[in-house]
Amino acid sequence: MGRTRGDRRGSWDPSDDRVFSSVAETLARDAGPVEELARRAAESFAAPLAASTAAFLVTARLARRSAYALGVSCATPMVGAVMSVCAVGGSAALAGQAAREATSWASAGRGDARVGGRASWLFPSGFGRARADAPWDEREMTADAILGSLMYAALGRGLKTAMPSDVSHPGAMARKSLPANGAHYASEGQKRTLARWMARHGCHHCGTKVGAVIGDHMPPNKVAFGSSAAAEAFREGTQSLWTRAWQAVGGVPKQRFFPQCRGCSDLQSVAVRTGVKKLVMHGGGVKIGAVVAGCVAARHYAMARHPEEYAKWEAKLEELKFRFAP
């Protein structure tokens, strides 16, 4: 059957080439602004900030998971402190390298040159090299690690949030506490105060902010009184005369109430009863880590984009160092 008039399926029309050519020219013309927009985004502080923050938070999370697997918490003597420093310092060092890479990505395309100069204690790479902020420079990474650790400790009141919590000890998220009256449970007034703290800071072990609040004795009653029976005898007033006399002159164990969620309270009961260490993960330190990563990224961004101003600022810090040096 013949094709009807006007049916052009399978036929070629020269106008098709003109349409395709027009589309190709439009795409080619629009590619320029798109590439320029991408380059400008990379040259801005947003790119190194995002890269640095992601590197810090991911590394810190992996370090906390590793500590959990090894059974190390913020309450572990010596080892916990050492791993906290390594976790925060290592995260800051990798965050600095991520910021450096994000900053230099656009600079390589522009062929930026660095201003000549000397190396120093804070800027060990020096301005004399073609790339002042050298990749994986051990002294630059050390500077980032020290800067990040000091800032994290100052903003977070220590480095304990870098490690998981041990439910038998004050948690990594612990902020505020109330004095406890021996083994007695928290009063209604104390619970209201603990509930406000929990809504703001979270459970001192896992950081959750929802659910009923538990007034957590620290140290736990069994640990403070030596046994659960002794703690119960104190609550019910059935101690021996000698024990009462001893407690009257200050022999009552010093305990404090921390806000705690029901899940951590149940896990703590198991840990205290069986004597087995129980750790819990938390999501704390994210905001502090983002601030630290931002400051580390700003240092590398300043070295790359504003070398003269950074050199002047670094020289002033060096003068201050020698001024206070013994």
C-alpha positions as CSV (number, residue, x, y, z in Angstrom):
1,M,0.0,0.0,0.0
2,G,1.5,3.3,-0.9
3,R,2.4,6.0,1.5
4,T,-0.1,8.8,1.8
5,R,0.8,12.3,0.8
6,G,2.5,14.1,3.7
7,D,3.7,11.0,5.4
8,R,7.5,11.5,5.6
9,R,8.5,8.6,7.9
10,G,11.8,7.2,6.7
11,S,12.5,10.1,4.5
12,W,15.3,12.7,4.9
13,D,14.7,16.4,5.2
14,P,17.6,18.9,4.9
15,S,15.8,21.0,7.6
16,D,16.7,18.3,10.2
17,D,20.4,19.1,9.9
18,R,19.6,22.7,10.5
19,V,17.7,21.9,13.7
20,F,20.5,19.6,15.0
21,S,23.1,22.2,14.2
22,S,21.2,24.9,16.0
23,V,20.9,22.7,19.1
24,A,24.6,21.8,19.0
25,E,25.5,25.5,18.7
26,T,23.2,26.4,21.6
27,L,24.8,23.7,23.8
28,A,28.3,24.8,22.9
29,R,27.5,28.4,23.6
30,D,25.9,27.6,27.0
31,A,28.8,25.3,28.0
32,G,31.0,28.3,28.5
33,P,28.9,29.9,31.3
34,V,28.4,26.5,33.0
35,E,32.2,25.9,33.1
36,E,32.7,29.4,34.3
37,L,30.1,29.0,37.1
38,A,31.8,25.7,38.2
39,R,35.2,27.4,38.2
40,R,34.0,30.3,40.3
41,A,32.3,27.9,42.7
42,A,35.6,26.1,43.1
43,E,37.5,29.3,43.6
44,S,35.2,30.5,46.3
45,F,35.5,29.4,49.9
46,A,32.5,27.1,49.6
47,A,34.4,24.3,47.9
48,P,37.3,24.0,50.4
49,L,34.8,24.4,53.3
50,A,32.6,21.6,52.1
51,A,35.6,19.3,51.4
52,S,37.2,20.0,54.7
53,T,34.0,19.5,56.7
54,A,33.2,16.2,55.0
55,A,36.7,14.9,55.5
56,F,36.7,15.9,59.2
57,L,33.3,14.4,60.1
58,V,33.8,11.2,58.1
59,T,37.3,10.6,59.6
60,A,36.1,11.4,63.2
61,R,33.2,9.0,62.7
62,L,35.4,6.2,61.5
63,A,37.8,6.8,64.5
64,R,34.9,6.6,66.9
65,R,33.7,3.4,65.3
66,S,37.2,1.9,65.6
67,A,37.4,2.8,69.3
68,Y,34.0,1.2,69.8
69,A,35.3,-2.0,68.1
70,L,38.4,-2.0,70.3
71,G,36.4,-1.4,73.5
72,V,37.9,2.1,74.1
73,S,35.7,4.8,75.5
74,C,36.1,8.4,76.8
75,A,36.4,6.9,80.3
76,T,39.3,4.5,79.4
77,P,42.4,5.6,81.3
78,M,45.2,6.9,79.1
79,V,44.3,5.0,76.0
80,G,41.0,6.9,75.7
81,A,42.8,10.2,75.9
82,V,45.5,9.2,73.4
83,M,42.9,7.9,70.9
84,S,40.9,11.1,71.4
85,V,43.9,13.2,70.5
86,C,44.7,11.0,67.5
87,A,41.1,11.0,66.3
88,V,40.7,14.8,66.4
89,G,44.2,15.6,65.2
90,G,44.0,13.1,62.4
91,S,40.6,14.4,61.3
92,A,41.9,18.0,61.3
93,A,45.0,17.0,59.3
94,L,42.9,15.2,56.6
95,A,40.5,18.1,56.6
96,G,43.3,20.4,55.8
97,Q,44.5,18.3,52.9
98,A,40.9,18.1,51.5
99,A,40.7,21.9,51.7
100,R,44.1,22.2,50.0
101,E,43.0,19.9,47.2
102,A,39.7,21.7,46.7
103,T,41.4,25.1,46.7
104,S,44.2,24.1,44.3
105,W,41.9,22.4,41.8
106,A,40.8,25.7,40.3
107,S,44.2,27.3,40.8
108,A,45.9,24.7,38.6
109,G,43.6,25.6,35.7
110,R,44.4,29.3,36.1
111,G,48.2,28.7,36.5
112,D,48.4,30.8,39.7
113,A,51.9,31.7,40.8
114,R,52.9,32.1,44.4
115,V,54.7,35.1,45.8
116,G,58.3,34.3,46.7
117,G,59.3,34.3,50.4
118,R,60.8,32.3,53.2
119,A,59.6,29.3,55.1
120,S,58.7,29.7,58.8
121,W,57.4,27.8,61.8
122,L,53.7,28.3,60.9
123,F,54.1,28.3,57.1
124,P,56.8,25.6,56.7
125,S,56.3,25.2,53.0
126,G,57.4,28.7,52.3
127,F,56.3,31.0,49.5
128,G,59.3,30.3,47.3
129,R,57.8,27.1,45.9
130,A,55.6,27.0,42.9
131,R,52.9,25.5,45.2
132,A,53.3,27.1,48.6
133,D,50.9,24.8,50.3
134,A,52.6,21.5,49.4
135,P,50.4,18.3,49.4
136,W,50.9,15.9,52.3
137,D,53.5,18.2,53.9
138,E,54.1,16.6,57.3
139,R,54.7,20.0,59.0
140,E,51.6,21.5,57.5
141,M,49.6,18.5,58.6
142,T,51.1,18.7,62.0
143,A,50.0,22.4,62.2
144,D,46.5,21.5,61.2
145,A,46.4,18.7,63.8
146,I,47.5,21.0,66.6
147,L,45.2,23.8,65.5
148,G,42.3,21.4,65.2
149,S,42.9,19.7,68.5
150,L,43.2,22.9,70.5
151,M,40.1,24.4,68.9
152,Y,38.1,21.2,69.5
153,A,39.2,21.0,73.1
154,A,38.3,24.7,73.7
155,L,34.9,24.6,72.1
156,G,33.9,21.1,73.3
157,R,35.4,21.4,76.8
158,G,37.7,18.6,76.1
159,L,38.1,15.8,73.5
160,K,35.9,13.2,75.1
161,T,33.2,13.5,72.4
162,A,35.6,12.0,70.0
163,M,35.2,8.6,71.8
164,P,32.1,6.5,72.5
165,S,30.6,6.4,76.0
166,D,30.9,3.7,78.7
167,V,27.5,3.4,80.5
168,S,29.3,2.7,83.8
169,H,31.0,6.1,83.8
170,P,30.0,9.7,82.9
171,G,29.3,9.8,79.2
172,A,31.0,11.6,76.4
173,M,28.0,14.0,76.1
174,A,27.9,14.9,79.8
175,R,27.5,18.6,80.4
176,K,25.7,19.4,83.6
177,S,24.8,17.4,86.7
178,L,23.2,17.7,90.1
179,P,24.4,16.5,93.5
180,A,22.7,13.2,94.4
181,N,21.5,12.4,97.9
182,G,23.2,9.1,98.3
183,A,21.3,6.1,96.7
184,H,18.0,7.9,96.8
185,Y,16.3,8.5,93.4
186,A,16.0,11.9,91.9
187,S,13.1,14.0,93.2
188,E,10.4,15.5,91.0
189,G,12.2,18.9,91.0
190,Q,15.5,17.3,90.1
191,K,13.8,15.3,87.3
192,R,12.4,18.5,85.8
193,T,15.8,20.1,85.8
194,L,17.4,17.0,84.3
195,A,14.6,16.9,81.6
196,R,15.5,20.5,80.6
197,W,19.1,19.5,80.3
198,M,18.3,16.4,78.4
199,A,16.2,18.4,75.9
200,R,19.1,20.7,75.3
201,H,22.2,18.5,75.6
202,G,20.8,15.0,75.3
203,C,21.5,11.8,77.3
204,H,25.0,12.0,78.7
205,H,25.8,8.7,77.1
206,C,24.2,8.5,73.7
207,G,23.0,12.1,73.1
208,T,19.3,11.3,72.5
209,K,17.0,14.2,73.4
210,V,13.6,12.4,73.3
211,G,11.9,10.1,75.8
212,A,11.6,10.1,79.6
213,V,14.6,11.3,81.6
214,I,16.3,9.1,84.2
215,G,18.4,10.6,87.0
216,D,21.5,8.5,86.5
217,H,23.7,8.1,89.6
218,M,27.4,8.5,88.8
219,P,29.1,6.5,89.9
220,P,26.4,3.8,89.9
221,N,25.0,2.8,93.3
222,K,26.5,-0.7,93.2
223,V,29.9,0.8,92.5
224,A,29.6,3.6,95.0
225,F,28.2,1.5,97.9
226,G,30.0,-1.7,97.1
227,S,26.8,-3.7,96.4
228,S,23.2,-3.3,95.3
229,A,22.1,-4.5,98.8
230,A,24.1,-1.8,100.5
231,A,22.6,0.9,98.2
232,E,19.1,-0.4,98.9
233,A,19.7,-0.5,102.6
234,F,20.7,3.2,102.4
235,R,17.5,4.1,100.6
236,E,15.3,2.2,103.1
237,G,17.3,3.2,106.1
238,T,18.1,-0.3,107.2
239,Q,21.8,0.0,107.6
240,S,23.7,-1.1,110.7
241,L,24.3,1.3,113.5
242,W,28.0,1.4,112.6
243,T,27.3,2.2,109.0
244,R,24.9,5.0,109.9
245,A,27.5,6.5,112.2
246,W,30.1,6.3,109.5
247,Q,27.8,7.9,106.9
248,A,26.9,10.7,109.4
249,V,30.5,11.9,109.6
250,G,30.8,12.0,105.8
251,G,31.1,8.4,104.8
252,V,28.3,8.7,102.2
253,P,29.7,8.2,98.7
254,K,29.7,11.3,96.6
255,Q,27.4,10.9,93.6
256,R,25.8,13.1,91.0
257,F,22.7,12.9,88.8
258,F,23.2,13.0,85.0
259,P,20.3,13.1,82.5
260,Q,20.0,9.6,80.9
261,C,17.6,7.9,78.5
262,R,15.7,4.7,79.2
263,G,17.8,2.7,76.7
264,C,21.1,3.6,78.3
265,S,19.7,3.1,81.8
266,D,18.7,-0.5,80.9
267,L,22.0,-1.2,79.3
268,Q,23.8,0.2,82.4
269,S,21.8,-2.1,84.6
270,V,23.1,-5.1,82.7
271,A,26.7,-3.7,82.7
272,V,26.7,-3.1,86.5
273,R,25.0,-6.4,87.3
274,T,27.3,-8.5,85.1
275,G,30.5,-6.5,85.4
276,V,30.8,-6.4,81.6
277,K,31.8,-3.2,79.9
278,K,29.1,-1.8,77.7
279,L,29.8,1.0,75.2
280,V,27.3,3.2,73.3
281,M,27.9,5.3,70.2
282,H,26.7,8.9,70.0
283,G,26.4,11.6,67.3
284,G,28.1,14.4,69.3
285,G,30.8,16.7,68.2
286,V,29.3,17.4,64.7
287,K,28.9,21.2,65.1
288,I,32.2,21.6,66.8
289,G,33.9,19.5,64.1
290,A,32.3,21.7,61.4
291,V,33.7,24.8,63.1
292,V,37.2,23.3,63.4
293,A,37.1,22.1,59.8
294,G,36.1,25.6,58.7
295,C,39.0,27.2,60.5
296,V,41.4,24.7,59.0
297,A,40.0,25.3,55.5
298,A,40.3,29.0,56.0
299,R,44.0,28.6,56.7
300,H,44.7,26.8,53.5
301,Y,42.4,29.1,51.5
302,A,44.3,32.1,52.8
303,M,47.6,30.5,51.9
304,A,46.4,29.9,48.3
305,R,44.3,33.0,47.6
306,H,45.9,35.7,49.8
307,P,49.5,34.7,50.3
308,E,50.7,38.3,51.0
309,E,48.1,38.9,53.8
310,Y,48.7,35.4,55.2
311,A,52.5,36.0,55.3
312,K,52.0,39.3,57.2
313,W,49.6,37.6,59.7
314,E,52.0,34.6,60.1
315,A,55.0,37.0,60.6
316,K,53.1,38.7,63.5
317,L,52.4,35.3,65.1
318,E,56.0,34.4,64.8
319,E,57.1,37.7,66.5
320,L,54.6,36.9,69.3
321,K,56.1,33.4,69.6
322,F,59.6,34.8,70.1
323,R,58.4,37.5,72.4
324,F,57.0,35.0,74.9
325,A,59.8,32.4,74.3
326,P,62.1,31.9,77.3
